[in-house]
Amino acid sequence: MPVNLISPIYAFLFSIILGVILSIFFDLFKIISAILALDKKVIFVQDILYFLIAGIFTFVFLLAFNNGKIHFYIFLGELLGWTMWHVTLGNAITNFLIKCLTMALKPKKLNDPIN
């Protein structure tokens, strides 16, 4: 009986892409909480919401690509994609967006007119 390795390889590669997507989604939460200067309790709720959404995405991914079977390489691929995003571009882009949006949303002070 021949072993089909193409399907697990595709599932692993797509799980890396899913990890990058989940990482970008996490960065959006990070940007929102930094710009709005949210309270720790609100950030805690955001984190819970993120992990629920990530769990749903992973569950749907497992149903679509692996017939619902849980394999270690899927989670490894997600972790690898998540880490690759943060090590390469993620932190730089996130910090840049936070600085730009903070400056853009900062209220401008008007100079007092000279009498």
Backbone as CSV, one residue per row, in Angstrom:
resi,resn,N_x,N_y,N_z,CA_x,CA_y,CA_z,C_x,C_y,C_z
1,MET,0.846,-1.172,0.000,0.000,0.000,0.000,0.896,1.241,0.000
2,PRO,0.806,2.089,-1.025,1.669,3.265,-1.083,1.240,4.328,-0.065
3,VAL,2.233,5.017,0.457,1.988,6.072,1.430,1.929,7.401,0.691
4,ASN,0.875,8.165,0.924,0.707,9.457,0.282,1.231,10.548,1.221
5,LEU,2.371,11.155,0.875,2.968,12.195,1.705,2.586,13.604,1.254
6,ILE,1.950,13.716,0.108,1.621,15.036,-0.414,0.618,15.753,0.495
7,SER,-0.402,15.071,0.941,-1.427,15.690,1.773,-0.868,16.233,3.087
8,PRO,-0.057,15.474,3.848,0.522,16.052,5.072,1.469,17.214,4.803
9,ILE,2.193,17.171,3.685,3.100,18.279,3.361,2.294,19.536,3.077
10,TYR,1.219,19.417,2.295,0.350,20.565,2.043,-0.273,21.078,3.332
11,ALA,-0.726,20.176,4.173,-1.330,20.581,5.442,-0.313,21.324,6.301
12,PHE,0.930,20.857,6.316,1.974,21.536,7.098,2.256,22.926,6.528
13,LEU,2.379,23.039,5.202,2.657,24.339,4.585,1.506,25.321,4.812
14,PHE,0.279,24.837,4.684,-0.861,25.718,4.926,-1.000,26.060,6.406
15,SER,-0.554,25.178,7.291,-0.588,25.511,8.717,0.430,26.606,9.041
16,ILE,1.539,26.657,8.306,2.492,27.757,8.469,1.819,29.069,8.057
17,ILE,1.094,29.042,6.939,0.375,30.244,6.484,-0.689,30.648,7.503
18,LEU,-1.385,29.665,8.073,-2.375,29.956,9.109,-1.704,30.594,10.318
19,GLY,-0.529,30.130,10.685,0.214,30.728,11.791,0.556,32.180,11.532
20,VAL,0.946,32.502,10.309,1.239,33.896,9.951,-0.031,34.739,10.039
21,ILE,-1.136,34.216,9.529,-2.404,34.952,9.569,-2.843,35.197,11.012
22,LEU,-2.726,34.177,11.868,-3.091,34.348,13.271,-2.170,35.343,13.962
23,SER,-0.911,35.372,13.567,0.040,36.317,14.137,-0.294,37.750,13.738
24,ILE,-0.668,37.951,12.489,-1.068,39.285,12.028,-2.331,39.729,12.767
25,PHE,-3.258,38.813,12.965,-4.477,39.109,13.703,-4.151,39.503,15.148
26,PHE,-3.187,38.813,15.755,-2.738,39.150,17.108,-2.127,40.544,17.139
27,ASP,-1.354,40.877,16.101,-0.751,42.208,16.030,-1.801,43.304,15.917
28,LEU,-2.917,43.020,15.248,-3.997,44.000,15.177,-4.571,44.284,16.568
29,PHE,-4.744,43.250,17.367,-5.179,43.438,18.747,-4.152,44.255,19.520
30,LYS,-2.881,43.978,19.282,-1.793,44.682,19.955,-1.795,46.170,19.587
31,ILE,-2.013,46.473,18.316,-2.052,47.863,17.856,-3.235,48.593,18.484
32,ILE,-4.392,47.951,18.494,-5.582,48.572,19.074,-5.374,48.862,20.557
33,SER,-4.821,47.906,21.286,-4.639,48.123,22.723,-3.569,49.174,23.000
34,ALA,-2.562,49.293,22.136,-1.525,50.308,22.343,-2.041,51.701,22.028
35,ILE,-2.810,51.845,20.968,-3.301,53.164,20.567,-4.368,53.677,21.537
36,LEU,-5.255,52.797,21.951,-6.339,53.220,22.836,-5.942,53.198,24.313
37,ALA,-4.727,52.741,24.620,-4.229,52.651,26.000,-5.255,51.938,26.881
38,LEU,-5.563,50.715,26.490,-6.598,49.954,27.177,-6.128,49.466,28.540
39,ASP,-7.079,49.267,29.416,-6.836,48.748,30.754,-6.406,47.282,30.679
40,LYS,-5.709,46.803,31.691,-5.235,45.414,31.705,-6.385,44.408,31.654
41,LYS,-7.502,44.762,32.246,-8.655,43.857,32.233,-9.211,43.716,30.814
42,VAL,-9.234,44.815,30.080,-9.723,44.778,28.699,-8.746,43.986,27.825
43,ILE,-7.453,44.164,28.056,-6.452,43.404,27.302,-6.583,41.913,27.605
44,PHE,-6.894,41.574,28.854,-7.118,40.182,29.218,-8.291,39.594,28.437
45,VAL,-9.373,40.359,28.335,-10.538,39.917,27.564,-10.165,39.788,26.089
46,GLN,-9.365,40.730,25.573,-8.890,40.647,24.190,-8.096,39.368,23.960
47,ASP,-7.227,39.029,24.915,-6.426,37.810,24.782,-7.302,36.558,24.760
48,ILE,-8.297,36.530,25.632,-9.221,35.400,25.648,-9.955,35.304,24.312
49,LEU,-10.420,36.448,23.805,-11.102,36.486,22.515,-10.180,36.011,21.392
50,TYR,-8.914,36.445,21.428,-7.962,36.017,20.405,-7.783,34.493,20.431
51,PHE,-7.602,33.928,21.616,-7.370,32.488,21.686,-8.611,31.695,21.294
52,LEU,-9.792,32.217,21.576,-11.009,31.555,21.102,-11.085,31.576,19.578
53,ILE,-10.785,32.731,18.988,-10.802,32.842,17.530,-9.728,31.960,16.907
54,ALA,-8.531,31.954,17.494,-7.447,31.107,16.982,-7.824,29.632,17.086
55,GLY,-8.484,29.255,18.172,-8.927,27.874,18.330,-9.969,27.482,17.293
56,ILE,-10.880,28.393,16.999,-11.902,28.119,15.977,-11.254,27.985,14.606
57,PHE,-10.325,28.907,14.279,-9.628,28.819,12.997,-8.851,27.511,12.879
58,THR,-8.180,27.113,13.955,-7.418,25.858,13.932,-8.357,24.665,13.785
59,PHE,-9.477,24.687,14.465,-10.459,23.605,14.368,-10.988,23.470,12.938
60,VAL,-11.356,24.600,12.343,-11.868,24.569,10.963,-10.761,24.114,10.007
61,PHE,-9.533,24.557,10.263,-8.394,24.120,9.445,-8.212,22.607,9.533
62,LEU,-8.285,22.075,10.754,-8.143,20.625,10.926,-9.260,19.868,10.216
63,LEU,-10.462,20.404,10.252,-11.566,19.747,9.539,-11.342,19.782,8.030
64,ALA,-10.851,20.902,7.525,-10.695,21.063,6.077,-9.515,20.279,5.520
65,PHE,-8.396,20.308,6.209,-7.177,19.727,5.651,-6.844,18.342,6.188
66,ASN,-7.361,17.985,7.332,-6.936,16.738,7.969,-8.114,15.866,8.382
67,ASN,-9.287,16.143,7.848,-10.496,15.398,8.215,-10.728,15.378,9.722
68,GLY,-10.323,16.466,10.396,-10.526,16.579,11.829,-9.501,15.865,12.679
69,LYS,-8.527,15.208,12.061,-7.506,14.495,12.823,-6.466,15.483,13.337
70,ILE,-6.108,15.312,14.598,-5.116,16.190,15.219,-3.742,15.556,15.055
71,HIS,-2.845,16.309,14.417,-1.465,15.863,14.260,-0.541,16.949,14.790
72,PHE,0.565,16.531,15.354,1.525,17.448,15.954,2.074,18.433,14.933
73,TYR,2.284,18.001,13.693,2.915,18.869,12.709,2.035,20.055,12.328
74,ILE,0.733,19.961,12.532,-0.153,21.101,12.263,0.132,22.218,13.268
75,PHE,0.204,21.858,14.540,0.481,22.851,15.573,1.917,23.375,15.457
76,LEU,2.831,22.502,15.066,4.210,22.931,14.844,4.279,23.934,13.693
77,GLY,3.524,23.692,12.624,3.484,24.617,11.499,2.906,25.965,11.897
78,GLU,1.833,25.951,12.690,1.253,27.214,13.160,2.253,27.985,14.016
79,LEU,2.917,27.285,14.916,3.911,27.932,15.772,5.077,28.468,14.948
80,LEU,5.493,27.717,13.957,6.583,28.151,13.085,6.182,29.397,12.298
81,GLY,4.989,29.421,11.732,4.506,30.583,10.994,4.354,31.794,11.891
82,TRP,3.816,31.590,13.087,3.633,32.678,14.046,4.985,33.278,14.418
83,THR,5.951,32.414,14.695,7.290,32.872,15.079,8.005,33.532,13.912
84,MET,7.888,32.964,12.726,8.548,33.555,11.549,8.055,34.970,11.309
85,TRP,6.768,35.205,11.459,6.223,36.548,11.240,6.815,37.530,12.250
86,HIS,6.848,37.139,13.526,7.337,38.059,14.543,8.841,38.294,14.452
87,VAL,9.601,37.303,14.049,11.053,37.463,13.957,11.441,38.285,12.736
88,THR,10.698,38.155,11.650,11.085,38.847,10.421,10.462,40.233,10.333
89,LEU,9.191,40.332,10.032,8.563,41.618,9.764,7.579,42.085,10.829
90,GLY,7.014,41.190,11.561,5.892,41.501,12.437,6.142,42.605,13.440
91,ASN,7.203,42.492,14.238,7.454,43.501,15.264,7.763,44.858,14.652
92,ALA,8.540,44.879,13.577,8.884,46.151,12.941,7.643,46.834,12.385
93,ILE,6.806,46.092,11.682,5.594,46.674,11.103,4.635,47.114,12.201
94,THR,4.472,46.315,13.225,3.571,46.654,14.327,4.027,47.925,15.032
95,ASN,5.319,48.008,15.364,5.826,49.203,16.040,5.708,50.438,15.155
96,PHE,5.963,50.290,13.869,5.829,51.402,12.938,4.384,51.890,12.875
97,LEU,3.444,50.964,12.775,2.029,51.338,12.713,1.565,51.989,14.010
98,ILE,2.039,51.490,15.135,1.669,52.093,16.420,2.161,53.534,16.487
99,LYS,3.418,53.766,16.088,3.965,55.127,16.121,3.218,56.047,15.160
100,CYS,2.967,55.589,13.943,2.280,56.419,12.950,0.855,56.745,13.381
101,LEU,0.125,55.742,13.836,-1.260,55.970,14.232,-1.360,56.803,15.502
102,THR,-0.412,56.642,16.416,-0.409,57.457,17.625,-0.178,58.918,17.280
103,MET,0.762,59.175,16.377,1.020,60.554,15.954,-0.163,61.124,15.184
104,ALA,-0.787,60.325,14.350,-1.907,60.808,13.544,-3.136,61.094,14.393
105,LEU,-3.321,60.332,15.449,-4.513,60.498,16.275,-4.299,61.426,17.462
106,LYS,-3.051,61.871,17.669,-2.766,62.767,18.785,-3.430,64.110,18.524
107,PRO,-4.120,64.646,19.513,-4.758,65.946,19.292,-3.706,67.034,19.096
108,LYS,-3.942,67.859,18.122,-3.017,68.931,17.823,-3.307,70.121,18.708
109,LYS,-2.229,70.744,19.209,-2.366,71.925,20.054,-2.318,73.159,19.177
110,LEU,-3.269,74.005,19.369,-3.301,75.245,18.605,-2.490,76.306,19.355
111,ASN,-1.712,77.064,18.605,-0.950,78.154,19.211,-1.884,79.299,19.555
112,ASP,-1.606,79.906,20.682,-2.409,81.064,21.087,-2.103,82.218,20.137
113,PRO,-3.125,82.916,19.677,-2.869,84.040,18.792,-2.207,85.195,19.563
114,ILE,-1.326,85.861,18.863,-0.621,86.974,19.481,-1.503,88.217,19.385
115,ASN,-1.711,88.878,20.512,-2.556,90.065,20.540,-1.799,91.293,20.170
